[in-house]
Amino acid sequence: VEVVVEYDYDALHDDELTLRPGDIIKNVRYVEEDGWMEGDLNGKRGLFPDNFVKVRDRLVFIYQLAYIKLQLVCWSRANRVVYHTHPHY
């Protein structure tokens, strides 16, 4: 799945991607951390904020996100751990 970058974003950490409008990020997936995605851009795989991009195929991402959340719920119940997510600002 691919996303198109809509806004500039300068990476703050080594595991993040620097984004420029018009860039196309490939092999994108949601990660367990709310508000972040992971994908490939210019030969580098890294994280980026999901509100800086536009998803080309929104339905696929809805299914991926639901699957990740289901996994977290199942893991939490199996390990009796409460999982909380906090937005990044």
Biopython code that builds the backbone (N, CA, C, O; Angstrom):
import numpy as np
from Bio.PDB.StructureBuilder import StructureBuilder

atoms = [
    (1, "VAL", "N", (0.846, -1.170, 0.000)),
    (1, "VAL", "CA", (0.000, 0.000, 0.000)),
    (1, "VAL", "C", (0.895, 1.237, 0.000)),
    (1, "VAL", "O", (1.982, 1.232, 0.578)),
    (2, "GLU", "N", (0.427, 2.281, -0.649)),
    (2, "GLU", "CA", (1.212, 3.505, -0.770)),
    (2, "GLU", "C", (0.468, 4.701, -0.197)),
    (2, "GLU", "O", (-0.761, 4.727, -0.146)),
    (3, "VAL", "N", (1.248, 5.694, 0.235)),
    (3, "VAL", "CA", (0.689, 6.969, 0.669)),
    (3, "VAL", "C", (1.434, 8.088, -0.048)),
    (3, "VAL", "O", (2.580, 7.923, -0.466)),
    (4, "VAL", "N", (0.762, 9.229, -0.182)),
    (4, "VAL", "CA", (1.363, 10.407, -0.798)),
    (4, "VAL", "C", (1.561, 11.457, 0.288)),
    (4, "VAL", "O", (0.643, 11.747, 1.055)),
    (5, "VAL", "N", (2.750, 12.019, 0.349)),
    (5, "VAL", "CA", (3.067, 13.036, 1.354)),
    (5, "VAL", "C", (2.397, 14.353, 0.977)),
    (5, "VAL", "O", (2.477, 14.798, -0.168)),
    (6, "GLU", "N", (1.736, 14.970, 1.954)),
    (6, "GLU", "CA", (1.061, 16.249, 1.728)),
    (6, "GLU", "C", (1.795, 17.427, 2.359)),
    (6, "GLU", "O", (1.641, 18.559, 1.900)),
    (7, "TYR", "N", (2.596, 17.184, 3.410)),
    (7, "TYR", "CA", (3.254, 18.272, 4.138)),
    (7, "TYR", "C", (4.700, 17.906, 4.450)),
    (7, "TYR", "O", (5.041, 16.729, 4.562)),
    (8, "ASP", "N", (5.540, 18.918, 4.589)),
    (8, "ASP", "CA", (6.929, 18.709, 4.990)),
    (8, "ASP", "C", (6.997, 18.156, 6.410)),
    (8, "ASP", "O", (6.229, 18.554, 7.286)),
    (9, "TYR", "N", (7.930, 17.233, 6.617)),
    (9, "TYR", "CA", (8.218, 16.725, 7.961)),
    (9, "TYR", "C", (9.706, 16.403, 8.017)),
    (9, "TYR", "O", (10.202, 15.614, 7.213)),
    (10, "ASP", "N", (10.412, 17.003, 8.953)),
    (10, "ASP", "CA", (11.830, 16.714, 9.146)),
    (10, "ASP", "C", (11.985, 15.680, 10.247)),
    (10, "ASP", "O", (11.510, 15.866, 11.368)),
    (11, "ALA", "N", (12.658, 14.588, 9.909)),
    (11, "ALA", "CA", (12.864, 13.499, 10.870)),
    (11, "ALA", "C", (13.546, 14.018, 12.128)),
    (11, "ALA", "O", (14.493, 14.801, 12.057)),
    (12, "LEU", "N", (13.054, 13.576, 13.275)),
    (12, "LEU", "CA", (13.624, 13.963, 14.562)),
    (12, "LEU", "C", (14.529, 12.881, 15.146)),
    (12, "LEU", "O", (15.334, 13.148, 16.038)),
    (13, "HIS", "N", (14.388, 11.650, 14.632)),
    (13, "HIS", "CA", (15.167, 10.509, 15.122)),
    (13, "HIS", "C", (15.651, 9.693, 13.929)),
    (13, "HIS", "O", (15.110, 9.817, 12.831)),
    (14, "ASP", "N", (16.664, 8.864, 14.138)),
    (14, "ASP", "CA", (17.245, 8.057, 13.065)),
    (14, "ASP", "C", (16.264, 7.077, 12.438)),
    (14, "ASP", "O", (16.424, 6.701, 11.277)),
    (15, "ASP", "N", (15.246, 6.659, 13.194)),
    (15, "ASP", "CA", (14.297, 5.673, 12.668)),
    (15, "ASP", "C", (13.105, 6.329, 11.959)),
    (15, "ASP", "O", (12.148, 5.642, 11.603)),
    (16, "GLU", "N", (13.154, 7.648, 11.752)),
    (16, "GLU", "CA", (12.072, 8.364, 11.078)),
    (16, "GLU", "C", (12.486, 8.783, 9.671)),
    (16, "GLU", "O", (13.673, 8.886, 9.362)),
    (17, "LEU", "N", (11.484, 9.022, 8.826)),
    (17, "LEU", "CA", (11.711, 9.496, 7.466)),
    (17, "LEU", "C", (11.493, 11.001, 7.392)),
    (17, "LEU", "O", (10.613, 11.537, 8.065)),
    (18, "THR", "N", (12.295, 11.685, 6.572)),
    (18, "THR", "CA", (12.057, 13.084, 6.242)),
    (18, "THR", "C", (11.131, 13.102, 5.034)),
    (18, "THR", "O", (11.388, 12.426, 4.038)),
    (19, "LEU", "N", (10.056, 13.875, 5.126)),
    (19, "LEU", "CA", (9.025, 13.883, 4.091)),
    (19, "LEU", "C", (8.967, 15.222, 3.374)),
    (19, "LEU", "O", (9.173, 16.276, 3.977)),
    (20, "ARG", "N", (8.681, 15.164, 2.060)),
    (20, "ARG", "CA", (8.447, 16.355, 1.254)),
    (20, "ARG", "C", (7.170, 16.142, 0.447)),
    (20, "ARG", "O", (6.914, 15.031, -0.017)),
    (21, "PRO", "N", (6.371, 17.185, 0.274)),
    (21, "PRO", "CA", (5.116, 17.045, -0.480)),
    (21, "PRO", "C", (5.355, 16.394, -1.845)),
    (21, "PRO", "O", (6.283, 16.748, -2.572)),
    (22, "GLY", "N", (4.489, 15.434, -2.166)),
    (22, "GLY", "CA", (4.596, 14.716, -3.426)),
    (22, "GLY", "C", (5.360, 13.413, -3.336)),
    (22, "GLY", "O", (5.233, 12.568, -4.222)),
    (23, "ASP", "N", (6.158, 13.222, -2.280)),
    (23, "ASP", "CA", (6.852, 11.939, -2.094)),
    (23, "ASP", "C", (5.823, 10.824, -2.004)),
    (23, "ASP", "O", (4.732, 11.010, -1.465)),
    (24, "ILE", "N", (6.182, 9.666, -2.538)),
    (24, "ILE", "CA", (5.321, 8.484, -2.433)),
    (24, "ILE", "C", (6.041, 7.460, -1.569)),
    (24, "ILE", "O", (7.140, 7.012, -1.896)),
    (25, "ILE", "N", (5.408, 7.099, -0.468)),
    (25, "ILE", "CA", (5.976, 6.121, 0.457)),
    (25, "ILE", "C", (5.318, 4.778, 0.170)),
    (25, "ILE", "O", (4.093, 4.677, 0.117)),
    (26, "LYS", "N", (6.139, 3.749, -0.013)),
    (26, "LYS", "CA", (5.639, 2.426, -0.395)),
    (26, "LYS", "C", (5.735, 1.441, 0.763)),
    (26, "LYS", "O", (6.410, 1.682, 1.764)),
    (27, "ASN", "N", (5.032, 0.321, 0.589)),
    (27, "ASN", "CA", (5.032, -0.763, 1.585)),
    (27, "ASN", "C", (4.668, -0.244, 2.967)),
    (27, "ASN", "O", (5.311, -0.584, 3.960)),
    (28, "VAL", "N", (3.641, 0.574, 3.019)),
    (28, "VAL", "CA", (3.245, 1.252, 4.251)),
    (28, "VAL", "C", (2.352, 0.360, 5.098)),
    (28, "VAL", "O", (1.518, -0.388, 4.587)),
    (29, "ARG", "N", (2.549, 0.458, 6.402)),
    (29, "ARG", "CA", (1.681, -0.238, 7.349)),
    (29, "ARG", "C", (1.573, 0.609, 8.607)),
    (29, "ARG", "O", (2.475, 1.378, 8.938)),
    (30, "TYR", "N", (0.460, 0.452, 9.294)),
    (30, "TYR", "CA", (0.318, 1.084, 10.601)),
    (30, "TYR", "C", (1.195, 0.334, 11.591)),
    (30, "TYR", "O", (1.393, -0.875, 11.462)),
    (31, "VAL", "N", (1.713, 1.041, 12.565)),
    (31, "VAL", "CA", (2.470, 0.408, 13.641)),
    (31, "VAL", "C", (1.619, 0.463, 14.903)),
    (31, "VAL", "O", (0.571, 1.110, 14.920)),
    (32, "GLU", "N", (2.061, -0.206, 15.949)),
    (32, "GLU", "CA", (1.266, -0.288, 17.181)),
    (32, "GLU", "C", (1.140, 1.052, 17.890)),
    (32, "GLU", "O", (0.246, 1.235, 18.716)),
    (33, "GLU", "N", (2.014, 1.974, 17.578)),
    (33, "GLU", "CA", (1.999, 3.292, 18.207)),
    (33, "GLU", "C", (1.022, 4.195, 17.451)),
    (33, "GLU", "O", (1.230, 4.469, 16.269)),
    (34, "ASP", "N", (-0.029, 4.657, 18.109)),
    (34, "ASP", "CA", (-1.038, 5.480, 17.449)),
    (34, "ASP", "C", (-0.429, 6.725, 16.827)),
    (34, "ASP", "O", (0.435, 7.378, 17.412)),
    (35, "GLY", "N", (-0.904, 7.037, 15.620)),
    (35, "GLY", "CA", (-0.468, 8.244, 14.939)),
    (35, "GLY", "C", (0.764, 8.078, 14.077)),
    (35, "GLY", "O", (1.237, 9.055, 13.495)),
    (36, "TRP", "N", (1.298, 6.877, 13.976)),
    (36, "TRP", "CA", (2.517, 6.638, 13.214)),
    (36, "TRP", "C", (2.339, 5.501, 12.225)),
    (36, "TRP", "O", (1.589, 4.555, 12.466)),
    (37, "MET", "N", (3.039, 5.612, 11.112)),
    (37, "MET", "CA", (3.096, 4.573, 10.091)),
    (37, "MET", "C", (4.563, 4.267, 9.821)),
    (37, "MET", "O", (5.458, 4.996, 10.247)),
    (38, "GLU", "N", (4.787, 3.171, 9.103)),
    (38, "GLU", "CA", (6.133, 2.784, 8.706)),
    (38, "GLU", "C", (6.104, 2.484, 7.219)),
    (38, "GLU", "O", (5.147, 1.889, 6.723)),
    (39, "GLY", "N", (7.146, 2.892, 6.502)),
    (39, "GLY", "CA", (7.184, 2.628, 5.073)),
    (39, "GLY", "C", (8.560, 2.873, 4.486)),
    (39, "GLY", "O", (9.508, 3.220, 5.191)),
    (40, "ASP", "N", (8.648, 2.681, 3.153)),
    (40, "ASP", "CA", (9.904, 2.820, 2.417)),
    (40, "ASP", "C", (9.885, 4.082, 1.566)),
    (40, "ASP", "O", (8.936, 4.330, 0.822)),
    (41, "LEU", "N", (10.951, 4.880, 1.686)),
    (41, "LEU", "CA", (11.101, 6.092, 0.889)),
    (41, "LEU", "C", (12.574, 6.280, 0.557)),
    (41, "LEU", "O", (13.422, 6.334, 1.448)),
    (42, "ASN", "N", (12.868, 6.379, -0.732)),
    (42, "ASN", "CA", (14.246, 6.619, -1.194)),
    (42, "ASN", "C", (15.245, 5.622, -0.610)),
    (42, "ASN", "O", (16.339, 6.003, -0.195)),
    (43, "GLY", "N", (14.865, 4.349, -0.578)),
    (43, "GLY", "CA", (15.770, 3.305, -0.114)),
    (43, "GLY", "C", (15.900, 3.173, 1.390)),
    (43, "GLY", "O", (16.727, 2.398, 1.871)),
    (44, "LYS", "N", (15.104, 3.911, 2.139)),
    (44, "LYS", "CA", (15.155, 3.824, 3.599)),
    (44, "LYS", "C", (13.785, 3.447, 4.137)),
    (44, "LYS", "O", (12.765, 3.950, 3.665)),
    (45, "ARG", "N", (13.764, 2.560, 5.125)),
    (45, "ARG", "CA", (12.519, 2.213, 5.808)),
    (45, "ARG", "C", (12.492, 2.965, 7.131)),
    (45, "ARG", "O", (13.477, 2.973, 7.870)),
    (46, "GLY", "N", (11.357, 3.597, 7.426)),
    (46, "GLY", "CA", (11.288, 4.355, 8.659)),
    (46, "GLY", "C", (9.878, 4.743, 9.035)),
    (46, "GLY", "O", (8.918, 4.438, 8.328)),
    (47, "LEU", "N", (9.771, 5.421, 10.163)),
    (47, "LEU", "CA", (8.489, 5.861, 10.711)),
    (47, "LEU", "C", (8.183, 7.286, 10.263)),
    (47, "LEU", "O", (9.084, 8.071, 9.967)),
    (48, "PHE", "N", (6.884, 7.603, 10.222)),
    (48, "PHE", "CA", (6.452, 8.958, 9.903)),
    (48, "PHE", "C", (5.053, 9.164, 10.466)),
    (48, "PHE", "O", (4.306, 8.200, 10.634)),
    (49, "PRO", "N", (4.684, 10.420, 10.764)),
    (49, "PRO", "CA", (3.356, 10.696, 11.315)),
    (49, "PRO", "C", (2.274, 10.521, 10.252)),
    (49, "PRO", "O", (2.421, 10.987, 9.123)),
    (50, "ASP", "N", (1.190, 9.846, 10.622)),
    (50, "ASP", "CA", (0.148, 9.540, 9.640)),
    (50, "ASP", "C", (-0.654, 10.758, 9.185)),
    (50, "ASP", "O", (-1.321, 10.694, 8.152)),
    (51, "ASN", "N", (-0.608, 11.862, 9.926)),
    (51, "ASN", "CA", (-1.386, 13.034, 9.530)),
    (51, "ASN", "C", (-0.643, 13.940, 8.542)),
    (51, "ASN", "O", (-1.125, 15.027, 8.223)),
    (52, "PHE", "N", (0.522, 13.505, 8.056)),
    (52, "PHE", "CA", (1.266, 14.247, 7.044)),
    (52, "PHE", "C", (1.101, 13.632, 5.661)),
    (52, "PHE", "O", (1.662, 14.136, 4.688)),
    (53, "VAL", "N", (0.335, 12.546, 5.564)),
    (53, "VAL", "CA", (0.196, 11.816, 4.303)),
    (53, "VAL", "C", (-1.271, 11.528, 3.989)),
    (53, "VAL", "O", (-2.146, 11.618, 4.850)),
    (54, "LYS", "N", (-1.503, 11.180, 2.732)),
    (54, "LYS", "CA", (-2.838, 10.777, 2.288)),
    (54, "LYS", "C", (-2.743, 9.340, 1.783)),
    (54, "LYS", "O", (-1.912, 9.030, 0.930)),
    (55, "VAL", "N", (-3.582, 8.483, 2.305)),
    (55, "VAL", "CA", (-3.574, 7.073, 1.936)),
    (55, "VAL", "C", (-4.231, 6.899, 0.571)),
    (55, "VAL", "O", (-5.299, 7.452, 0.312)),
    (56, "ARG", "N", (-3.586, 6.128, -0.295)),
    (56, "ARG", "CA", (-4.150, 5.883, -1.624)),
    (56, "ARG", "C", (-5.299, 4.881, -1.575)),
    (56, "ARG", "O", (-6.269, 5.023, -2.320)),
    (57, "ASP", "N", (-5.208, 3.880, -0.718)),
    (57, "ASP", "CA", (-6.267, 2.876, -0.600)),
    (57, "ASP", "C", (-6.679, 2.794, 0.862)),
    (57, "ASP", "O", (-6.147, 1.979, 1.616)),
    (58, "ARG", "N", (-7.618, 3.630, 1.262)),
    (58, "ARG", "CA", (-8.027, 3.776, 2.663)),
    (58, "ARG", "C", (-8.595, 2.484, 3.256)),
    (58, "ARG", "O", (-8.370, 2.201, 4.432)),
    (59, "LEU", "N", (-9.312, 1.710, 2.477)),
    (59, "LEU", "CA", (-9.952, 0.498, 2.980)),
    (59, "LEU", "C", (-8.928, -0.504, 3.507)),
    (59, "LEU", "O", (-9.152, -1.129, 4.543)),
    (60, "VAL", "N", (-7.823, -0.660, 2.812)),
    (60, "VAL", "CA", (-6.779, -1.587, 3.253)),
    (60, "VAL", "C", (-6.257, -1.170, 4.623)),
    (60, "VAL", "O", (-6.030, -2.026, 5.478)),
    (61, "PHE", "N", (-6.065, 0.123, 4.847)),
    (61, "PHE", "CA", (-5.559, 0.594, 6.128)),
    (61, "PHE", "C", (-6.562, 0.417, 7.249)),
    (61, "PHE", "O", (-6.175, 0.151, 8.387)),
    (62, "ILE", "N", (-7.816, 0.557, 6.955)),
    (62, "ILE", "CA", (-8.839, 0.333, 7.982)),
    (62, "ILE", "C", (-8.756, -1.106, 8.478)),
    (62, "ILE", "O", (-8.815, -1.354, 9.682)),
    (63, "TYR", "N", (-8.619, -2.053, 7.555)),
    (63, "TYR", "CA", (-8.497, -3.459, 7.943)),
    (63, "TYR", "C", (-7.206, -3.709, 8.726)),
    (63, "TYR", "O", (-7.214, -4.439, 9.717)),
    (64, "GLN", "N", (-6.093, -3.103, 8.283)),
    (64, "GLN", "CA", (-4.824, -3.282, 8.996)),
    (64, "GLN", "C", (-4.907, -2.747, 10.415)),
    (64, "GLN", "O", (-4.465, -3.408, 11.355)),
    (65, "LEU", "N", (-5.463, -1.568, 10.578)),
    (65, "LEU", "CA", (-5.569, -0.960, 11.901)),
    (65, "LEU", "C", (-6.460, -1.798, 12.813)),
    (65, "LEU", "O", (-6.132, -2.008, 13.981)),
    (66, "ALA", "N", (-7.578, -2.273, 12.288)),
    (66, "ALA", "CA", (-8.475, -3.113, 13.085)),
    (66, "ALA", "C", (-7.760, -4.396, 13.517)),
    (66, "ALA", "O", (-7.929, -4.845, 14.651)),
    (67, "TYR", "N", (-6.969, -4.983, 12.628)),
    (67, "TYR", "CA", (-6.240, -6.206, 12.941)),
    (67, "TYR", "C", (-5.214, -5.964, 14.053)),
    (67, "TYR", "O", (-5.102, -6.766, 14.980)),
    (68, "ILE", "N", (-4.467, -4.861, 13.960)),
    (68, "ILE", "CA", (-3.471, -4.541, 14.987)),
    (68, "ILE", "C", (-4.149, -4.340, 16.338)),
    (68, "ILE", "O", (-3.675, -4.858, 17.350)),
    (69, "LYS", "N", (-5.247, -3.597, 16.366)),
    (69, "LYS", "CA", (-5.949, -3.358, 17.628)),
    (69, "LYS", "C", (-6.491, -4.665, 18.209)),
    (69, "LYS", "O", (-6.465, -4.853, 19.426)),
    (70, "LEU", "N", (-6.979, -5.566, 17.363)),
    (70, "LEU", "CA", (-7.459, -6.866, 17.821)),
    (70, "LEU", "C", (-6.315, -7.674, 18.427)),
    (70, "LEU", "O", (-6.490, -8.315, 19.463)),
    (71, "GLN", "N", (-5.149, -7.647, 17.790)),
    (71, "GLN", "CA", (-3.990, -8.350, 18.334)),
    (71, "GLN", "C", (-3.622, -7.812, 19.711)),
    (71, "GLN", "O", (-3.311, -8.585, 20.617)),
    (72, "LEU", "N", (-3.654, -6.495, 19.875)),
    (72, "LEU", "CA", (-3.303, -5.891, 21.157)),
    (72, "LEU", "C", (-4.289, -6.279, 22.243)),
    (72, "LEU", "O", (-3.890, -6.547, 23.376)),
    (73, "VAL", "N", (-5.569, -6.310, 21.909)),
    (73, "VAL", "CA", (-6.589, -6.705, 22.880)),
    (73, "VAL", "C", (-6.374, -8.157, 23.295)),
    (73, "VAL", "O", (-6.419, -8.477, 24.483)),
    (74, "CYS", "N", (-6.143, -9.028, 22.329)),
    (74, "CYS", "CA", (-5.922, -10.448, 22.634)),
    (74, "CYS", "C", (-4.664, -10.631, 23.475)),
    (74, "CYS", "O", (-4.670, -11.400, 24.436)),
    (75, "TRP", "N", (-3.582, -9.931, 23.124)),
    (75, "TRP", "CA", (-2.343, -10.034, 23.881)),
    (75, "TRP", "C", (-2.550, -9.513, 25.299)),
    (75, "TRP", "O", (-2.086, -10.124, 26.261)),
    (76, "SER", "N", (-3.242, -8.391, 25.428)),
    (76, "SER", "CA", (-3.479, -7.804, 26.748)),
    (76, "SER", "C", (-4.255, -8.757, 27.641)),
    (76, "SER", "O", (-3.920, -8.935, 28.813)),
    (77, "ARG", "N", (-5.277, -9.358, 27.091)),
    (77, "ARG", "CA", (-6.090, -10.288, 27.882)),
    (77, "ARG", "C", (-5.302, -11.532, 28.253)),
    (77, "ARG", "O", (-5.418, -12.038, 29.370)),
    (78, "ALA", "N", (-4.501, -12.025, 27.316)),
    (78, "ALA", "CA", (-3.718, -13.234, 27.577)),
    (78, "ALA", "C", (-2.656, -12.977, 28.644)),
    (78, "ALA", "O", (-2.327, -13.869, 29.426)),
    (79, "ASN", "N", (-2.126, -11.767, 28.674)),
    (79, "ASN", "CA", (-1.067, -11.431, 29.621)),
    (79, "ASN", "C", (-1.564, -10.580, 30.782)),
    (79, "ASN", "O", (-0.783, -10.155, 31.633)),
    (80, "ARG", "N", (-2.867, -10.338, 30.809)),
    (80, "ARG", "CA", (-3.499, -9.542, 31.866)),
    (80, "ARG", "C", (-2.812, -8.188, 32.059)),
    (80, "ARG", "O", (-2.525, -7.765, 33.179)),
    (81, "VAL", "N", (-2.564, -7.536, 30.941)),
    (81, "VAL", "CA", (-1.933, -6.220, 30.942)),
    (81, "VAL", "C", (-2.908, -5.238, 30.316)),
    (81, "VAL", "O", (-3.558, -5.551, 29.319)),
    (82, "VAL", "N", (-3.011, -4.073, 30.889)),
    (82, "VAL", "CA", (-3.855, -3.032, 30.306)),
    (82, "VAL", "C", (-2.992, -2.221, 29.360)),
    (82, "VAL", "O", (-1.927, -1.737, 29.742)),
    (83, "TYR", "N", (-3.446, -2.072, 28.136)),
    (83, "TYR", "CA", (-2.693, -1.350, 27.113)),
    (83, "TYR", "C", (-3.357, -0.007, 26.862)),
    (83, "TYR", "O", (-4.546, 0.054, 26.549)),
    (84, "HIS", "N", (-2.603, 1.055, 26.997)),
    (84, "HIS", "CA", (-3.121, 2.396, 26.741)),
    (84, "HIS", "C", (-2.318, 3.013, 25.607)),
    (84, "HIS", "O", (-1.112, 2.794, 25.502)),
    (85, "THR", "N", (-2.979, 3.776, 24.768)),
    (85, "THR", "CA", (-2.277, 4.520, 23.735)),
    (85, "THR", "C", (-2.403, 5.996, 24.034)),
    (85, "THR", "O", (-3.426, 6.458, 24.538)),
    (86, "HIS", "N", (-1.372, 6.715, 23.722)),
    (86, "HIS", "CA", (-1.362, 8.158, 23.930)),
    (86, "HIS", "C", (-0.968, 8.819, 22.618)),
    (86, "HIS", "O", (0.004, 8.393, 21.994)),
    (87, "PRO", "N", (-1.684, 9.838, 22.184)),
    (87, "PRO", "CA", (-1.326, 10.511, 20.932)),
    (87, "PRO", "C", (0.008, 11.242, 21.064)),
    (87, "PRO", "O", (0.386, 11.695, 22.144)),
    (88, "HIS", "N", (0.702, 11.342, 19.944)),
    (88, "HIS", "CA", (1.957, 12.097, 19.897)),
    (88, "HIS", "C", (1.653, 13.517, 19.485)),
    (88, "HIS", "O", (0.877, 13.756, 18.560)),
    (89, "TYR", "N", (2.251, 14.432, 20.158)),
    (89, "TYR", "CA", (2.072, 15.845, 19.811)),
    (89, "TYR", "C", (3.403, 16.441, 19.443)),
    (89, "TYR", "O", (3.480, 17.626, 19.117)),
]
sb = StructureBuilder()
sb.init_structure("model")
sb.init_model(0)
sb.init_chain("A")
sb.init_seg("    ")
for serial, (resi, resn, name, xyz) in enumerate(atoms, 1):
    if name == "N":
        sb.init_residue(resn, " ", resi, " ")
    sb.init_atom(name, np.array(xyz, "f"), 0.0, 1.0, " ", f" {name:<3s}", serial, name[0])
structure = sb.get_structure()
